[in-house]
Amino acid sequence: MKPLTIVAAGAVVVALSCGAAGAQNGREIRQDRKDVRQDRHELRQDNGDIRQDRRELAGDRRELARDREAGRADEVKRDRAALRDDRRELREDVRDRRDDRRDLRQDRRELGKAQDIQRDRKDVRQDRREVREDNRDIRQDRRELAGDRRELAQDRKAGRADVVKRDRAELRDDQRELREDVRDRRDDRRDLRQDRRELRRDVRQ
């Protein structure tokens, strides 16, 4: 296999891997959002159950007080049993709410992590695009610089002093643009390395 073919094949593999990772991350975000919505729904149900338990508990206490005041011993016994049941149900519902709150916090953390990974991957793709653009700009700058040098050599050989002066000014401009584009590429490569580190960190976490 030729070297260029190997490079092209490697680029395709990398692109497919990134695309698959992005799709997987998108599915994880959708699932995490679904889990968060479900947790919130269950939490609302828990709060409704707890309010109902407390209303029933208050009602049973009033009944117990009336039956004790009326001297109805059998009713008092049943009222106390009902109170114990109400308290047990309230404790269970409070426990359920605590568990659902913990699940909600966990799912929110997972959603936040998945969104961080998605943002990191987007940043890495943007950095790669900018580095490719920088490379194109640098290649163009070098072509223009080579052309201006050829023109300068031709004008010097022909003895065109005024044109040589302009050629040298254009060369200086081309060299300045090349330095600026090289500097931009260096900065974009640094950003790319930083975003890749952040992506790896978020994936590990």
Disulfide bonds with the S-S distance in Angstrom:
none
